[in-house]
Amino acid sequence: MIGTHDSAIADQILNSALSLFAQRGYSATSTREIAERSGVTKPMLYYYFDSKEGLCKAVFARLFDQFHSRLREVLSLKLDPLAQLVEMVWAHLDCCQENKDFARLFFALYFGRESEISGDELKKYGEGGHEMLQSAVRDLIRSGQARSDCEERLTMSLHGMINIWVIAALKYEEGVQMSRATAQQIVDDLLNGFRPS
């Protein structure tokens, strides 16, 4: 069992790796740089993480565990399905806003050409979030607040809008504000469209 001291060292290595991967890119970051920033030796880094890829996967596992835990909390709330869907979208936006380095790394690896960690491998981390978002959409459909033939399309559209807002917020940090109101607007726009009323 990892002790408190060991856990603190592992956390420091993970935090340093995340920061460097987000700033410099996964491929351009060496284990030596991660060890130096963490204040450990390379052998100590390899004691905790077997490789740079293993370290990156540990970063993803830790942050996706936290993200999925938050989504499960939202699903457990006793809310109207529309309000719950807005909370699900807000949880996605807020988690990315709170973990900007992680969001930058994820999008860079997922959409980039870096071959060390494949998009398919990264996709498995996001599947839990997709399934929980789809569950909220399914509840909305069951409540009669959305058409019954659009479950997958609505889920994919919500994911797309979430990703666009997160990417815009990362690229234009000052000009794009993500809030609960943004989440509400995303859901409203997708359900009601942009036609004049």
Sequence and secondary structure as in RCSB ss.txt:
>XXXX:A:sequence
MIGTHDSAIADQILNSALSLFAQRGYSATSTREIAERSGVTKPMLYYYFDSKEGLCKAVFARLFDQFHSRLREVL
SLKLDPLAQLVEMVWAHLDCCQENKDFARLFFALYFGRESEISGDELKKYGEGGHEMLQSAVRDLIRSGQARSDC
EERLTMSLHGMINIWVIAALKYEEGVQMSRATAQQIVDDLLNGFRPS
>XXXX:A:secstr
   HHHHHHHHHHHHHHHHHHHHH TTT  HHHHHHHHTS HHHHHHH SSHHHHHHHHHHHHHHHHHHHHHHHH
HS   HHHHHHHHHHHHHHHHHHTHHHHHHHHHHHHS   SS HHHHHHHHHHHHHHHHHHHHHHHHTTSS TT 
HHHHHHHHHHHHHHHHHHHHHSTTT    HHHHHHHHHHHHH SS  
